[in-house]
């Protein structure tokens, strides 16, 4: 293994941000996640959620972005490995997409658990 290098570590951040740009430039669902992220952050600031609630929201947001990134990576790799349609590759992509769906549904539930009491209190 090569020796530890701060320069190499810094370069790894450059590659990671490049991946984020690719994700946002090529994936329509990432745009939806970006809008949802902004709405959650703005809503949290407006409602003044607690530190623990922020922690839950950050974990939910991070989980969705991480899963969308993995799903996109799987899709990109699958398209290189098998440019022609194959049922098995389709199944791999479907399973990865399901992972995003489950994570997004969990994030929505966390959002409801955090925000609903504030909204109910405002309505009263």
N, C-alpha and C positions, 0 to 999 in steps of 0.2 A: 504494500500500500504506500502511495506517495506521502510525503510529509504534509502536515497541516499547513494550509496557506490561507491567509486572510483575503488575498486577491482572488483565489479560487472560490472562496465562500461568497465574496461580493459578486462574482460572475454568476453564481448560482441564483442570486436574487434577480439579476438581469434576465436570465432564462425564464424564471418563474413569472416575472411581469410580462415577458413576451408571450407566455402561454395565456395569461389573462387577457391580453389584447386579442390573441387569436380567438379565444372563447367568445369575447364580446363582439368581434367582427364577423363571426361565422354562425353563431347559434342564436336563433330567434328566442328560444326559451331563456337564454341568459339575459336578454333585454327585459323580459318579464321579471326575472329575479332581481335585476337592477332597480326597476321601478318599485317592486315590492320592498326591497331593502331600503330605498329612500323613504317610502311611505311609513315603514315601521320606525325608522330613525326619527323622522319628523314627529310622528305620533307620540313616540316615547318622550321626546323633548317637550312637546306641548302639554302632555298629561303629567309630566314629572314623575315617571315611574321610579321605583326604588332601585337600589344597587343590585339586589338579588334579581329583580325583574329584568334589569339590563343584562345581567349575566345570562339569564335564560334566553333572552332575545338574541344576544350575541352568539350563543351556542347554536340556536336555531338557524340564524342567518349563515353562520360559518358552515354548518352542516349541509345546508342546501347548496351553497356555492361549491363546497368540496365534492359533493356527490355529482353535481352538474359537470364539474371538471373531469371527474373520473369517467362519467358517462361519455363525454365528448372524446376523451382520450381513447376509450374502448372503440367508439365508432370510427375515429380516424385510423386507428391501427387495423381494425377489421376491414376497412375499405382498401387498405394497402395489401393486407394479407390475401384478401379475396375480393378483387374488383368485380367479379361476376357475382350475381345473386346466388346465395346458398342458404338453404333452410337453417343449417346449424349456425351460421353467422347471424342470420336474422334473429334466431333465438337468443344468442349472446347479447345482441343489441337490445332486444326486448327486455331481457332481465336487467340490464344496466339501466334502462329507462324506468323500469319499475322501481328500482332503488331511488331514483330521483323523485318519483311520485310519492313513495312512502315517506321520504324525508321531507318533502314539501308539505304533505298532509300533517305530519308531526309538527312542523313549524307553524302552520296555520292554527293548529290546536293550542300551541304555546301562546301564540299571539292572542287568541280568544281568551285564554285563561288569564293573561296579563291585562289586556285592554278592556275586556267586558266589564269588570267591576268599576273601572273609572268612568266608562260610558254610562253605565246604569246610574252612578252617583251624579253625573252631570245632568241626566234627564230628570232626576228627582227634583 
